[in-house]
């Protein structure tokens, strides 16, 4: 049975489709936050926010203060979207690299990262060197990323080679790989395969975004055999 994802459904489908950059970020976020108790007024880092859909959702659904950080999307463009959705008083758009985060130590109550952490966080030292210093003790870490059902890097299926360049394969890993990466760094720690794969990917591939059109071919070749979505949640240990 497919989940309802009632909060995500409240948002205008055209607006969402126009601003997706991958699997439906609102669905990913809604499932990810099922075990993360965000509270009004918390200071939240939305790391790799893309077109700020996730930041809009966080502000509207949880009334938190969001710092929407992205390297690829212009902060002014995101500010216009925030104004359009009437959350510019709660969300601050910032153009920054994940390795040069302009924040004070122990500044955030939570960090959320949807379909972005894999690009920089697959390196062993990223969390300890760049992220943990700006998190308060017991700050929530909540990450959703594309992954693999098992590690395929040493034996890539022939039918998937056209869709999985080496650069991408560096960032896609299985649940147990990410569990080992974060073991001992978070408490109340959980890494699992997400259930929203079909819905989140289906929404993305129904758009006419050129990247979505290409991803249709990848998903047709995969046939549900290799790819998944991974969630990582836990609280920062200082």
C-alpha positions as CSV (number, residue, x, y, z in Angstrom):
1,X,0.0,0.0,0.0
2,X,1.3,3.4,-0.9
3,X,1.7,6.0,1.8
4,X,-0.4,9.1,1.9
5,X,2.2,11.8,2.5
6,X,-0.6,14.2,3.3
7,X,1.7,17.2,4.1
8,X,3.4,17.0,0.7
9,X,0.1,16.8,-1.1
10,X,-0.8,20.3,0.2
11,X,1.7,22.0,-2.1
12,X,0.8,23.1,-5.7
13,X,1.9,20.3,-8.0
14,X,3.0,22.7,-10.8
15,X,5.2,24.7,-8.4
16,X,6.7,21.5,-7.0
17,X,7.3,20.0,-10.5
18,X,9.0,23.2,-11.7
19,X,11.4,23.2,-8.8
20,X,12.3,19.6,-8.4
21,X,16.0,18.6,-9.0
22,X,15.5,14.9,-8.3
23,X,13.1,12.5,-6.5
24,X,10.3,14.5,-4.8
25,X,12.0,16.3,-2.0
26,X,8.8,16.9,-0.1
27,X,8.0,13.2,0.1
28,X,11.6,12.4,1.1
29,X,11.4,15.0,3.8
30,X,8.1,14.0,5.1
31,X,9.2,10.4,5.6
32,X,12.6,11.4,6.9
33,X,11.2,13.6,9.7
34,X,8.8,10.9,11.1
35,X,11.3,10.4,13.9
36,X,12.8,13.9,14.2
37,X,11.0,16.1,16.6
38,X,11.4,19.6,15.1
39,X,9.9,22.3,17.3
40,X,8.9,25.9,16.6
41,X,11.8,28.4,16.7
42,X,14.5,25.8,16.2
43,X,17.5,27.0,14.0
44,X,17.8,24.5,11.2
45,X,20.4,24.2,8.5
46,X,19.0,22.9,5.1
47,X,22.2,21.8,3.6
48,X,22.1,21.5,-0.2
49,X,18.6,22.9,-0.4
50,X,18.4,23.1,-4.2
51,X,15.5,25.3,-5.2
52,X,14.5,25.6,-1.6
53,X,11.4,23.3,-1.7
54,X,12.7,21.6,1.4
55,X,13.2,24.9,3.2
56,X,9.7,26.1,2.3
57,X,8.3,22.8,3.7
58,X,10.3,23.1,6.9
59,X,9.2,26.7,7.5
60,X,5.5,26.0,6.8
61,X,5.1,22.7,8.5
62,X,7.3,23.2,11.6
63,X,7.6,27.0,12.0
64,X,11.4,26.7,12.3
65,X,14.1,29.2,11.2
66,X,15.8,27.8,8.2
67,X,19.2,28.6,6.7
68,X,18.8,27.4,3.1
69,X,22.4,26.7,1.8
70,X,23.2,25.7,-1.8
71,X,26.2,25.9,-4.1
72,X,24.4,25.3,-7.4
73,X,21.3,27.5,-7.1
74,X,21.5,31.3,-6.8
75,X,20.4,32.7,-3.5
76,X,18.4,35.5,-5.1
77,X,16.5,33.0,-7.2
78,X,15.7,31.1,-4.0
79,X,14.7,34.3,-2.2
80,X,12.1,35.0,-4.9
81,X,10.6,31.5,-4.4
82,X,10.5,32.1,-0.6
83,X,8.7,35.4,-1.2
84,X,6.2,33.6,-3.5
85,X,5.5,31.1,-0.8
86,X,5.4,33.7,2.0
87,X,8.2,32.2,4.1
88,X,10.9,34.8,3.5
89,X,10.6,35.9,7.1
90,X,11.6,32.4,8.3
91,X,14.1,31.2,5.6
92,X,17.4,32.8,4.9
93,X,18.9,31.9,1.4
94,X,22.6,31.5,1.3
95,X,25.0,30.7,-1.6
96,X,27.8,28.7,-0.1
97,X,30.0,25.6,-0.5
98,X,29.4,22.7,1.9
99,X,33.1,22.9,2.8
100,X,32.9,26.6,3.6
101,X,29.9,27.0,5.8
102,X,29.7,30.5,7.2
103,X,28.3,29.8,10.7
104,X,29.4,30.0,14.3
105,X,30.3,26.9,16.2
106,X,27.3,25.1,17.9
107,X,24.9,27.3,16.0
108,X,22.2,24.8,14.8
109,X,19.6,22.8,16.6
110,X,19.3,20.5,13.5
111,X,20.7,19.9,10.1
112,X,18.6,18.5,7.3
113,X,20.0,17.4,3.9
114,X,17.9,15.9,1.1
115,X,19.5,14.4,-2.0
116,X,22.7,16.4,-1.4
117,X,24.9,14.9,1.4
118,X,26.2,12.2,-0.9
119,X,28.1,14.7,-3.0
120,X,30.4,15.8,-0.2
121,X,29.6,13.6,2.9
122,X,30.9,10.3,1.4
123,X,34.4,11.4,2.4
124,X,35.4,10.1,5.9
125,X,36.3,13.4,7.4
126,X,33.4,15.6,6.2
127,X,31.0,15.2,9.2
128,X,33.7,15.6,11.9
129,X,35.6,18.5,10.1
130,X,32.8,20.6,8.6
131,X,29.4,19.7,10.1
132,X,29.8,18.6,13.7
133,X,31.5,21.9,14.9
134,X,28.4,24.0,13.9
135,X,25.9,21.7,15.6
136,X,24.8,22.0,19.2
137,X,25.1,18.9,21.5
138,X,22.0,16.7,20.8
139,X,21.3,18.6,17.6
140,X,19.3,16.4,15.1
141,X,21.0,15.1,12.0
142,X,18.6,14.0,9.3
143,X,19.8,13.0,5.9
144,X,18.1,11.4,2.9
145,X,20.2,10.3,-0.1
146,X,20.0,8.0,-3.1
147,X,21.7,4.7,-2.5
148,X,22.2,1.1,-3.4
149,X,20.6,-2.1,-2.1
150,X,24.1,-3.5,-1.9
151,X,27.6,-2.4,-2.8
152,X,28.0,-2.9,-6.6
153,X,31.2,-0.9,-7.1
154,X,33.5,-3.9,-7.8
155,X,30.9,-5.6,-10.1
156,X,28.8,-3.0,-11.8
157,X,25.9,-4.6,-13.8
158,X,26.6,-4.2,-17.5
159,X,23.1,-2.8,-18.2
160,X,23.7,0.0,-15.6
161,X,27.2,1.1,-16.8
162,X,25.8,3.7,-19.3
163,X,23.9,5.4,-16.4
164,X,26.4,5.2,-13.5
165,X,29.6,7.1,-14.2
166,X,32.5,6.6,-11.9
167,X,32.0,10.0,-10.3
168,X,28.4,9.1,-9.3
169,X,29.3,5.7,-8.0
170,X,31.7,7.3,-5.5
171,X,28.6,8.8,-3.8
172,X,26.1,6.0,-3.9
173,X,26.3,3.4,-1.2
174,X,24.3,0.8,0.7
175,X,22.7,1.1,4.1
176,X,25.4,-0.9,5.8
177,X,28.1,1.4,4.2
178,X,26.5,4.5,5.6
179,X,25.9,2.8,9.0
180,X,29.6,2.2,9.3
181,X,30.4,5.8,8.3
182,X,28.3,7.3,11.1
183,X,28.7,4.6,13.7
184,X,29.9,6.2,17.0
185,X,29.2,9.7,15.7
186,X,25.4,9.9,16.4
187,X,23.2,8.7,19.2
188,X,19.6,7.5,18.8
189,X,21.1,6.5,15.5
190,X,19.2,4.8,12.7
191,X,20.1,4.1,9.0
192,X,17.5,2.4,6.9
193,X,16.1,2.0,3.4
194,X,13.2,4.4,2.8
195,X,9.8,3.2,1.7
196,X,8.9,6.2,-0.6
197,X,11.2,5.2,-3.5
198,X,8.5,4.6,-6.1
199,X,6.5,7.7,-5.3
200,X,9.4,10.1,-5.0
201,X,11.1,8.9,-8.2
202,X,7.8,8.7,-10.0
203,X,7.0,12.3,-9.3
204,X,10.4,13.4,-10.6
205,X,10.2,11.3,-13.8
206,X,6.7,12.6,-14.6
207,X,8.2,16.1,-15.1
208,X,9.7,17.2,-18.4
209,X,13.0,18.3,-16.8
210,X,15.7,17.0,-19.2
211,X,17.5,15.3,-16.4
212,X,14.3,13.5,-15.4
213,X,13.8,12.4,-19.0
214,X,17.3,10.8,-18.9
215,X,16.6,9.2,-15.5
216,X,13.6,7.4,-17.0
217,X,16.0,5.3,-19.0
218,X,18.1,4.5,-15.9
219,X,15.1,3.4,-13.9
220,X,13.8,1.3,-16.7
221,X,17.2,-0.5,-16.8
222,X,17.3,-0.9,-13.0
223,X,13.9,-2.5,-12.7
224,X,13.9,-2.2,-9.0
225,X,17.0,-4.4,-8.6
226,X,19.8,-2.1,-7.4
227,X,18.8,1.4,-6.4
228,X,17.1,2.6,-3.2
229,X,16.8,5.6,-1.0
230,X,18.6,5.8,2.4
231,X,17.7,7.8,5.5
232,X,20.2,8.6,8.3
233,X,18.9,10.1,11.5
234,X,20.4,10.7,14.9
235,X,21.6,13.3,17.5
236,X,25.0,14.9,17.5
237,X,27.5,13.8,20.1
238,X,30.0,16.5,20.9
